[in-house]
Amino acid sequence: MLIKMDDRFMEMVDELVRLADSDEELFQGIKWIDNESKKLGISFYDMFFIVLQRHLADEKAKEWFNERNQAT
């Protein structure tokens, strides 16, 4: 899988990595992403993008589900 990374995206990820020094939960999440990327043989940035994409899709699905249930 090859994802063309935008410099701004990579800078954002790099900033989160720097912030992880003072945030244990963020540190653990980044560590997990790093380990998964190695298991899959993809770059850390690719894995971060995949995780972010899945998170956004889950949030959209929850939003749609809640709106659907409120309409009935």
HTML snippet that shows the backbone in 3Dmol.js (N, CA, C, O; Angstrom):
<script src="https://3Dmol.org/build/3Dmol-min.js"></script>
<div id="view" style="width:600px;height:400px;position:relative"></div>
<script>
const pdb = `
ATOM      1  N   MET A   1       0.849  -1.166   0.000  1.00  0.00           N
ATOM      2  CA  MET A   1       0.000   0.000   0.000  1.00  0.00           C
ATOM      3  C   MET A   1       0.897   1.231   0.000  1.00  0.00           C
ATOM      4  O   MET A   1       1.798   1.349   0.830  1.00  0.00           O
ATOM      5  N   LEU A   2       0.653   2.130  -0.915  1.00  0.00           N
ATOM      6  CA  LEU A   2       1.448   3.339  -0.987  1.00  0.00           C
ATOM      7  C   LEU A   2       0.507   4.527  -0.927  1.00  0.00           C
ATOM      8  O   LEU A   2      -0.365   4.692  -1.780  1.00  0.00           O
ATOM      9  N   ILE A   3       0.693   5.344   0.081  1.00  0.00           N
ATOM     10  CA  ILE A   3      -0.118   6.539   0.253  1.00  0.00           C
ATOM     11  C   ILE A   3       0.812   7.727   0.100  1.00  0.00           C
ATOM     12  O   ILE A   3       1.845   7.800   0.766  1.00  0.00           O
ATOM     13  N   LYS A   4       0.454   8.656  -0.770  1.00  0.00           N
ATOM     14  CA  LYS A   4       1.271   9.851  -0.936  1.00  0.00           C
ATOM     15  C   LYS A   4       1.014  10.766   0.256  1.00  0.00           C
ATOM     16  O   LYS A   4      -0.096  11.260   0.452  1.00  0.00           O
ATOM     17  N   MET A   5       2.051  10.976   1.038  1.00  0.00           N
ATOM     18  CA  MET A   5       1.920  11.782   2.241  1.00  0.00           C
ATOM     19  C   MET A   5       2.145  13.257   1.931  1.00  0.00           C
ATOM     20  O   MET A   5       3.075  13.636   1.220  1.00  0.00           O
ATOM     21  N   ASP A   6       1.285  14.046   2.475  1.00  0.00           N
ATOM     22  CA  ASP A   6       1.369  15.488   2.396  1.00  0.00           C
ATOM     23  C   ASP A   6       2.334  15.967   3.486  1.00  0.00           C
ATOM     24  O   ASP A   6       2.298  15.455   4.605  1.00  0.00           O
ATOM     25  N   ASP A   7       3.176  16.921   3.179  1.00  0.00           N
ATOM     26  CA  ASP A   7       4.134  17.431   4.173  1.00  0.00           C
ATOM     27  C   ASP A   7       3.437  17.947   5.423  1.00  0.00           C
ATOM     28  O   ASP A   7       3.933  17.763   6.535  1.00  0.00           O
ATOM     29  N   ARG A   8       2.296  18.589   5.248  1.00  0.00           N
ATOM     30  CA  ARG A   8       1.569  19.120   6.405  1.00  0.00           C
ATOM     31  C   ARG A   8       1.085  17.996   7.306  1.00  0.00           C
ATOM     32  O   ARG A   8       1.125  18.122   8.530  1.00  0.00           O
ATOM     33  N   PHE A   9       0.626  16.893   6.712  1.00  0.00           N
ATOM     34  CA  PHE A   9       0.189  15.740   7.495  1.00  0.00           C
ATOM     35  C   PHE A   9       1.368  15.176   8.287  1.00  0.00           C
ATOM     36  O   PHE A   9       1.242  14.884   9.476  1.00  0.00           O
ATOM     37  N   MET A  10       2.495  15.028   7.631  1.00  0.00           N
ATOM     38  CA  MET A  10       3.667  14.482   8.304  1.00  0.00           C
ATOM     39  C   MET A  10       4.139  15.409   9.433  1.00  0.00           C
ATOM     40  O   MET A  10       4.567  14.931  10.483  1.00  0.00           O
ATOM     41  N   GLU A  11       4.067  16.704   9.228  1.00  0.00           N
ATOM     42  CA  GLU A  11       4.438  17.653  10.278  1.00  0.00           C
ATOM     43  C   GLU A  11       3.490  17.542  11.466  1.00  0.00           C
ATOM     44  O   GLU A  11       3.919  17.622  12.617  1.00  0.00           O
ATOM     45  N   MET A  12       2.190  17.357  11.186  1.00  0.00           N
ATOM     46  CA  MET A  12       1.210  17.198  12.250  1.00  0.00           C
ATOM     47  C   MET A  12       1.512  15.944  13.068  1.00  0.00           C
ATOM     48  O   MET A  12       1.479  15.975  14.298  1.00  0.00           O
ATOM     49  N   VAL A  13       1.804  14.853  12.388  1.00  0.00           N
ATOM     50  CA  VAL A  13       2.137  13.601  13.070  1.00  0.00           C
ATOM     51  C   VAL A  13       3.406  13.778  13.890  1.00  0.00           C
ATOM     52  O   VAL A  13       3.474  13.336  15.036  1.00  0.00           O
ATOM     53  N   ASP A  14       4.403  14.417  13.312  1.00  0.00           N
ATOM     54  CA  ASP A  14       5.653  14.662  14.033  1.00  0.00           C
ATOM     55  C   ASP A  14       5.404  15.480  15.303  1.00  0.00           C
ATOM     56  O   ASP A  14       6.006  15.215  16.344  1.00  0.00           O
ATOM     57  N   GLU A  15       4.530  16.460  15.216  1.00  0.00           N
ATOM     58  CA  GLU A  15       4.202  17.280  16.392  1.00  0.00           C
ATOM     59  C   GLU A  15       3.513  16.433  17.465  1.00  0.00           C
ATOM     60  O   GLU A  15       3.798  16.590  18.652  1.00  0.00           O
ATOM     61  N   LEU A  16       2.620  15.548  17.062  1.00  0.00           N
ATOM     62  CA  LEU A  16       1.977  14.654  18.031  1.00  0.00           C
ATOM     63  C   LEU A  16       2.992  13.741  18.699  1.00  0.00           C
ATOM     64  O   LEU A  16       2.888  13.461  19.893  1.00  0.00           O
ATOM     65  N   VAL A  17       3.966  13.279  17.940  1.00  0.00           N
ATOM     66  CA  VAL A  17       5.029  12.441  18.515  1.00  0.00           C
ATOM     67  C   VAL A  17       5.794  13.238  19.569  1.00  0.00           C
ATOM     68  O   VAL A  17       6.109  12.712  20.636  1.00  0.00           O
ATOM     69  N   ARG A  18       6.090  14.494  19.277  1.00  0.00           N
ATOM     70  CA  ARG A  18       6.796  15.336  20.259  1.00  0.00           C
ATOM     71  C   ARG A  18       5.937  15.550  21.509  1.00  0.00           C
ATOM     72  O   ARG A  18       6.454  15.521  22.626  1.00  0.00           O
ATOM     73  N   LEU A  19       4.646  15.761  21.330  1.00  0.00           N
ATOM     74  CA  LEU A  19       3.747  15.979  22.462  1.00  0.00           C
ATOM     75  C   LEU A  19       3.581  14.724  23.320  1.00  0.00           C
ATOM     76  O   LEU A  19       3.231  14.813  24.497  1.00  0.00           O
ATOM     77  N   ALA A  20       3.828  13.576  22.738  1.00  0.00           N
ATOM     78  CA  ALA A  20       3.660  12.308  23.455  1.00  0.00           C
ATOM     79  C   ALA A  20       4.633  12.175  24.619  1.00  0.00           C
ATOM     80  O   ALA A  20       4.406  11.373  25.526  1.00  0.00           O
ATOM     81  N   ASP A  21       5.706  12.948  24.604  1.00  0.00           N
ATOM     82  CA  ASP A  21       6.653  12.910  25.720  1.00  0.00           C
ATOM     83  C   ASP A  21       5.992  13.275  27.044  1.00  0.00           C
ATOM     84  O   ASP A  21       6.409  12.800  28.101  1.00  0.00           O
ATOM     85  N   SER A  22       4.968  14.112  26.988  1.00  0.00           N
ATOM     86  CA  SER A  22       4.309  14.562  28.219  1.00  0.00           C
ATOM     87  C   SER A  22       2.878  14.036  28.349  1.00  0.00           C
ATOM     88  O   SER A  22       2.125  14.502  29.204  1.00  0.00           O
ATOM     89  N   ASP A  23       2.497  13.071  27.508  1.00  0.00           N
ATOM     90  CA  ASP A  23       1.133  12.523  27.545  1.00  0.00           C
ATOM     91  C   ASP A  23       1.214  11.003  27.390  1.00  0.00           C
ATOM     92  O   ASP A  23       1.427  10.493  26.290  1.00  0.00           O
ATOM     93  N   GLU A  24       1.043  10.297  28.492  1.00  0.00           N
ATOM     94  CA  GLU A  24       1.224   8.839  28.487  1.00  0.00           C
ATOM     95  C   GLU A  24       0.229   8.132  27.565  1.00  0.00           C
ATOM     96  O   GLU A  24       0.599   7.177  26.883  1.00  0.00           O
ATOM     97  N   GLU A  25      -1.020   8.583  27.533  1.00  0.00           N
ATOM     98  CA  GLU A  25      -2.023   7.946  26.672  1.00  0.00           C
ATOM     99  C   GLU A  25      -1.653   8.129  25.198  1.00  0.00           C
ATOM    100  O   GLU A  25      -1.731   7.187  24.410  1.00  0.00           O
ATOM    101  N   LEU A  26      -1.258   9.328  24.839  1.00  0.00           N
ATOM    102  CA  LEU A  26      -0.825   9.595  23.466  1.00  0.00           C
ATOM    103  C   LEU A  26       0.420   8.772  23.146  1.00  0.00           C
ATOM    104  O   LEU A  26       0.530   8.214  22.054  1.00  0.00           O
ATOM    105  N   PHE A  27       1.353   8.693  24.087  1.00  0.00           N
ATOM    106  CA  PHE A  27       2.560   7.903  23.897  1.00  0.00           C
ATOM    107  C   PHE A  27       2.222   6.441  23.604  1.00  0.00           C
ATOM    108  O   PHE A  27       2.788   5.839  22.691  1.00  0.00           O
ATOM    109  N   GLN A  28       1.299   5.874  24.380  1.00  0.00           N
ATOM    110  CA  GLN A  28       0.919   4.477  24.182  1.00  0.00           C
ATOM    111  C   GLN A  28       0.250   4.271  22.818  1.00  0.00           C
ATOM    112  O   GLN A  28       0.489   3.259  22.159  1.00  0.00           O
ATOM    113  N   GLY A  29      -0.587   5.225  22.394  1.00  0.00           N
ATOM    114  CA  GLY A  29      -1.229   5.138  21.087  1.00  0.00           C
ATOM    115  C   GLY A  29      -0.223   5.182  19.953  1.00  0.00           C
ATOM    116  O   GLY A  29      -0.325   4.427  18.986  1.00  0.00           O
ATOM    117  N   ILE A  30       0.743   6.066  20.077  1.00  0.00           N
ATOM    118  CA  ILE A  30       1.779   6.187  19.041  1.00  0.00           C
ATOM    119  C   ILE A  30       2.654   4.946  19.018  1.00  0.00           C
ATOM    120  O   ILE A  30       3.049   4.471  17.953  1.00  0.00           O
ATOM    121  N   LYS A  31       2.949   4.429  20.191  1.00  0.00           N
ATOM    122  CA  LYS A  31       3.741   3.191  20.279  1.00  0.00           C
ATOM    123  C   LYS A  31       3.000   2.045  19.585  1.00  0.00           C
ATOM    124  O   LYS A  31       3.612   1.250  18.872  1.00  0.00           O
ATOM    125  N   TRP A  32       1.671   1.962  19.795  1.00  0.00           N
ATOM    126  CA  TRP A  32       0.871   0.917  19.156  1.00  0.00           C
ATOM    127  C   TRP A  32       0.896   1.087  17.633  1.00  0.00           C
ATOM    128  O   TRP A  32       1.079   0.115  16.900  1.00  0.00           O
ATOM    129  N   ILE A  33       0.712   2.319  17.163  1.00  0.00           N
ATOM    130  CA  ILE A  33       0.743   2.581  15.723  1.00  0.00           C
ATOM    131  C   ILE A  33       2.094   2.178  15.144  1.00  0.00           C
ATOM    132  O   ILE A  33       2.158   1.569  14.076  1.00  0.00           O
ATOM    133  N   ASP A  34       3.165   2.514  15.840  1.00  0.00           N
ATOM    134  CA  ASP A  34       4.503   2.165  15.374  1.00  0.00           C
ATOM    135  C   ASP A  34       4.670   0.642  15.281  1.00  0.00           C
ATOM    136  O   ASP A  34       5.181   0.131  14.284  1.00  0.00           O
ATOM    137  N   ASN A  35       4.244  -0.069  16.308  1.00  0.00           N
ATOM    138  CA  ASN A  35       4.351  -1.537  16.294  1.00  0.00           C
ATOM    139  C   ASN A  35       3.521  -2.154  15.173  1.00  0.00           C
ATOM    140  O   ASN A  35       3.984  -3.072  14.496  1.00  0.00           O
ATOM    141  N   GLU A  36       2.306  -1.663  14.971  1.00  0.00           N
ATOM    142  CA  GLU A  36       1.435  -2.189  13.909  1.00  0.00           C
ATOM    143  C   GLU A  36       2.028  -1.926  12.533  1.00  0.00           C
ATOM    144  O   GLU A  36       1.967  -2.781  11.650  1.00  0.00           O
ATOM    145  N   SER A  37       2.605  -0.735  12.353  1.00  0.00           N
ATOM    146  CA  SER A  37       3.203  -0.413  11.045  1.00  0.00           C
ATOM    147  C   SER A  37       4.350  -1.375  10.733  1.00  0.00           C
ATOM    148  O   SER A  37       4.525  -1.791   9.588  1.00  0.00           O
ATOM    149  N   LYS A  38       5.124  -1.723  11.754  1.00  0.00           N
ATOM    150  CA  LYS A  38       6.227  -2.668  11.560  1.00  0.00           C
ATOM    151  C   LYS A  38       5.710  -4.059  11.223  1.00  0.00           C
ATOM    152  O   LYS A  38       6.260  -4.740  10.357  1.00  0.00           O
ATOM    153  N   LYS A  39       4.645  -4.481  11.913  1.00  0.00           N
ATOM    154  CA  LYS A  39       4.043  -5.797  11.635  1.00  0.00           C
ATOM    155  C   LYS A  39       3.552  -5.884  10.196  1.00  0.00           C
ATOM    156  O   LYS A  39       3.702  -6.915   9.540  1.00  0.00           O
ATOM    157  N   LEU A  40       2.963  -4.792   9.711  1.00  0.00           N
ATOM    158  CA  LEU A  40       2.384  -4.772   8.367  1.00  0.00           C
ATOM    159  C   LEU A  40       3.396  -4.407   7.285  1.00  0.00           C
ATOM    160  O   LEU A  40       3.100  -4.502   6.094  1.00  0.00           O
ATOM    161  N   GLY A  41       4.575  -3.994   7.697  1.00  0.00           N
ATOM    162  CA  GLY A  41       5.603  -3.628   6.730  1.00  0.00           C
ATOM    163  C   GLY A  41       5.292  -2.341   5.981  1.00  0.00           C
ATOM    164  O   GLY A  41       5.651  -2.196   4.812  1.00  0.00           O
ATOM    165  N   ILE A  42       4.619  -1.398   6.659  1.00  0.00           N
ATOM    166  CA  ILE A  42       4.308  -0.105   6.047  1.00  0.00           C
ATOM    167  C   ILE A  42       4.929   0.990   6.901  1.00  0.00           C
ATOM    168  O   ILE A  42       5.382   0.741   8.018  1.00  0.00           O
ATOM    169  N   SER A  43       4.945   2.180   6.372  1.00  0.00           N
ATOM    170  CA  SER A  43       5.550   3.275   7.127  1.00  0.00           C
ATOM    171  C   SER A  43       4.657   3.673   8.302  1.00  0.00           C
ATOM    172  O   SER A  43       3.449   3.438   8.299  1.00  0.00           O
ATOM    173  N   PHE A  44       5.283   4.275   9.294  1.00  0.00           N
ATOM    174  CA  PHE A  44       4.571   4.799  10.449  1.00  0.00           C
ATOM    175  C   PHE A  44       3.498   5.795  10.007  1.00  0.00           C
ATOM    176  O   PHE A  44       2.385   5.789  10.532  1.00  0.00           O
ATOM    177  N   TYR A  45       3.835   6.647   9.044  1.00  0.00           N
ATOM    178  CA  TYR A  45       2.890   7.654   8.558  1.00  0.00           C
ATOM    179  C   TYR A  45       1.693   7.009   7.861  1.00  0.00           C
ATOM    180  O   TYR A  45       0.559   7.458   8.029  1.00  0.00           O
ATOM    181  N   ASP A  46       1.942   5.958   7.080  1.00  0.00           N
ATOM    182  CA  ASP A  46       0.842   5.239   6.432  1.00  0.00           C
ATOM    183  C   ASP A  46      -0.099   4.662   7.480  1.00  0.00           C
ATOM    184  O   ASP A  46      -1.319   4.770   7.361  1.00  0.00           O
ATOM    185  N   MET A  47       0.476   4.049   8.504  1.00  0.00           N
ATOM    186  CA  MET A  47      -0.350   3.443   9.553  1.00  0.00           C
ATOM    187  C   MET A  47      -1.123   4.512  10.307  1.00  0.00           C
ATOM    188  O   MET A  47      -2.294   4.314  10.628  1.00  0.00           O
ATOM    189  N   PHE A  48      -0.491   5.633  10.594  1.00  0.00           N
ATOM    190  CA  PHE A  48      -1.167   6.724  11.276  1.00  0.00           C
ATOM    191  C   PHE A  48      -2.350   7.210  10.444  1.00  0.00           C
ATOM    192  O   PHE A  48      -3.431   7.465  10.975  1.00  0.00           O
ATOM    193  N   PHE A  49      -2.136   7.333   9.143  1.00  0.00           N
ATOM    194  CA  PHE A  49      -3.201   7.755   8.240  1.00  0.00           C
ATOM    195  C   PHE A  49      -4.361   6.766   8.256  1.00  0.00           C
ATOM    196  O   PHE A  49      -5.522   7.174   8.288  1.00  0.00           O
ATOM    197  N   ILE A  50      -4.058   5.479   8.235  1.00  0.00           N
ATOM    198  CA  ILE A  50      -5.094   4.441   8.247  1.00  0.00           C
ATOM    199  C   ILE A  50      -5.898   4.514   9.537  1.00  0.00           C
ATOM    200  O   ILE A  50      -7.127   4.447   9.508  1.00  0.00           O
ATOM    201  N   VAL A  51      -5.210   4.651  10.669  1.00  0.00           N
ATOM    202  CA  VAL A  51      -5.898   4.739  11.961  1.00  0.00           C
ATOM    203  C   VAL A  51      -6.791   5.973  12.007  1.00  0.00           C
ATOM    204  O   VAL A  51      -7.933   5.900  12.461  1.00  0.00           O
ATOM    205  N   LEU A  52      -6.279   7.089  11.545  1.00  0.00           N
ATOM    206  CA  LEU A  52      -7.062   8.328  11.527  1.00  0.00           C
ATOM    207  C   LEU A  52      -8.279   8.190  10.614  1.00  0.00           C
ATOM    208  O   LEU A  52      -9.375   8.626  10.964  1.00  0.00           O
ATOM    209  N   GLN A  53      -8.085   7.591   9.458  1.00  0.00           N
ATOM    210  CA  GLN A  53      -9.182   7.390   8.509  1.00  0.00           C
ATOM    211  C   GLN A  53     -10.270   6.504   9.117  1.00  0.00           C
ATOM    212  O   GLN A  53     -11.457   6.803   8.985  1.00  0.00           O
ATOM    213  N   ARG A  54      -9.879   5.427   9.776  1.00  0.00           N
ATOM    214  CA  ARG A  54     -10.850   4.534  10.427  1.00  0.00           C
ATOM    215  C   ARG A  54     -11.590   5.250  11.535  1.00  0.00           C
ATOM    216  O   ARG A  54     -12.800   5.087  11.686  1.00  0.00           O
ATOM    217  N   HIS A  55     -10.866   6.045  12.315  1.00  0.00           N
ATOM    218  CA  HIS A  55     -11.497   6.794  13.404  1.00  0.00           C
ATOM    219  C   HIS A  55     -12.554   7.756  12.855  1.00  0.00           C
ATOM    220  O   HIS A  55     -13.665   7.839  13.379  1.00  0.00           O
ATOM    221  N   LEU A  56     -12.192   8.475  11.800  1.00  0.00           N
ATOM    222  CA  LEU A  56     -13.142   9.415  11.201  1.00  0.00           C
ATOM    223  C   LEU A  56     -14.357   8.699  10.625  1.00  0.00           C
ATOM    224  O   LEU A  56     -15.475   9.200  10.738  1.00  0.00           O
ATOM    225  N   ALA A  57     -14.160   7.544  10.016  1.00  0.00           N
ATOM    226  CA  ALA A  57     -15.271   6.763   9.475  1.00  0.00           C
ATOM    227  C   ALA A  57     -16.175   6.280  10.601  1.00  0.00           C
ATOM    228  O   ALA A  57     -17.399   6.312  10.473  1.00  0.00           O
ATOM    229  N   ASP A  58     -15.584   5.835  11.699  1.00  0.00           N
ATOM    230  CA  ASP A  58     -16.385   5.401  12.853  1.00  0.00           C
ATOM    231  C   ASP A  58     -17.211   6.547  13.412  1.00  0.00           C
ATOM    232  O   ASP A  58     -18.382   6.368  13.746  1.00  0.00           O
ATOM    233  N   GLU A  59     -16.604   7.724  13.514  1.00  0.00           N
ATOM    234  CA  GLU A  59     -17.319   8.896  14.028  1.00  0.00           C
ATOM    235  C   GLU A  59     -18.491   9.272  13.122  1.00  0.00           C
ATOM    236  O   GLU A  59     -19.573   9.605  13.607  1.00  0.00           O
ATOM    237  N   LYS A  60     -18.276   9.219  11.814  1.00  0.00           N
ATOM    238  CA  LYS A  60     -19.353   9.525  10.862  1.00  0.00           C
ATOM    239  C   LYS A  60     -20.480   8.503  10.986  1.00  0.00           C
ATOM    240  O   LYS A  60     -21.655   8.868  10.936  1.00  0.00           O
ATOM    241  N   ALA A  61     -20.137   7.240  11.145  1.00  0.00           N
ATOM    242  CA  ALA A  61     -21.139   6.185  11.287  1.00  0.00           C
ATOM    243  C   ALA A  61     -21.957   6.387  12.555  1.00  0.00           C
ATOM    244  O   ALA A  61     -23.177   6.228  12.535  1.00  0.00           O
ATOM    245  N   LYS A  62     -21.305   6.731  13.649  1.00  0.00           N
ATOM    246  CA  LYS A  62     -22.019   6.992  14.913  1.00  0.00           C
ATOM    247  C   LYS A  62     -22.957   8.174  14.756  1.00  0.00           C
ATOM    248  O   LYS A  62     -24.098   8.140  15.218  1.00  0.00           O
ATOM    249  N   GLU A  63     -22.474   9.214  14.106  1.00  0.00           N
ATOM    250  CA  GLU A  63     -23.285  10.411  13.874  1.00  0.00           C
ATOM    251  C   GLU A  63     -24.520  10.066  13.048  1.00  0.00           C
ATOM    252  O   GLU A  63     -25.630  10.479  13.384  1.00  0.00           O
ATOM    253  N   TRP A  64     -24.330   9.309  11.970  1.00  0.00           N
ATOM    254  CA  TRP A  64     -25.447   8.907  11.126  1.00  0.00           C
ATOM    255  C   TRP A  64     -26.439   8.063  11.924  1.00  0.00           C
ATOM    256  O   TRP A  64     -27.649   8.269  11.826  1.00  0.00           O
ATOM    257  N   PHE A  65     -25.939   7.127  12.703  1.00  0.00           N
ATOM    258  CA  PHE A  65     -26.799   6.247  13.490  1.00  0.00           C
ATOM    259  C   PHE A  65     -27.619   7.052  14.499  1.00  0.00           C
ATOM    260  O   PHE A  65     -28.819   6.824  14.648  1.00  0.00           O
ATOM    261  N   ASN A  66     -26.974   7.990  15.190  1.00  0.00           N
ATOM    262  CA  ASN A  66     -27.681   8.804  16.175  1.00  0.00           C
ATOM    263  C   ASN A  66     -28.749   9.684  15.508  1.00  0.00           C
ATOM    264  O   ASN A  66     -29.851   9.829  16.037  1.00  0.00           O
ATOM    265  N   GLU A  67     -28.425  10.262  14.364  1.00  0.00           N
ATOM    266  CA  GLU A  67     -29.398  11.085  13.643  1.00  0.00           C
ATOM    267  C   GLU A  67     -30.573  10.238  13.180  1.00  0.00           C
ATOM    268  O   GLU A  67     -31.723  10.674  13.247  1.00  0.00           O
ATOM    269  N   ARG A  68     -30.291   9.042  12.716  1.00  0.00           N
ATOM    270  CA  ARG A  68     -31.332   8.122  12.249  1.00  0.00           C
ATOM    271  C   ARG A  68     -32.266   7.740  13.393  1.00  0.00           C
ATOM    272  O   ARG A  68     -33.483   7.689  13.213  1.00  0.00           O
ATOM    273  N   ASN A  69     -31.701   7.473  14.562  1.00  0.00           N
ATOM    274  CA  ASN A  69     -32.514   7.070  15.703  1.00  0.00           C
ATOM    275  C   ASN A  69     -33.325   8.228  16.271  1.00  0.00           C
ATOM    276  O   ASN A  69     -34.407   8.006  16.814  1.00  0.00           O
ATOM    277  N   GLN A  70     -32.842   9.423  16.161  1.00  0.00           N
ATOM    278  CA  GLN A  70     -33.585  10.588  16.638  1.00  0.00           C
ATOM    279  C   GLN A  70     -34.760  10.911  15.732  1.00  0.00           C
ATOM    280  O   GLN A  70     -35.749  11.496  16.175  1.00  0.00           O
ATOM    281  N   ALA A  71     -34.655  10.535  14.470  1.00  0.00           N
ATOM    282  CA  ALA A  71     -35.722  10.826  13.505  1.00  0.00           C
ATOM    283  C   ALA A  71     -36.912   9.887  13.675  1.00  0.00           C
ATOM    284  O   ALA A  71     -38.008  10.193  13.206  1.00  0.00           O
ATOM    285  N   THR A  72     -36.716   8.760  14.332  1.00  0.00           N
ATOM    286  CA  THR A  72     -37.816   7.794  14.476  1.00  0.00           C
ATOM    287  C   THR A  72     -38.531   7.938  15.784  1.00  0.00           C
ATOM    288  O   THR A  72     -39.478   7.200  16.055  1.00  0.00           O
TER     289      THR A  72
END
`;
const viewer = $3Dmol.createViewer("view");
viewer.addModel(pdb, "pdb");
viewer.setStyle({}, {cartoon: {color: "spectrum"}});
viewer.zoomTo();
viewer.render();
</script>
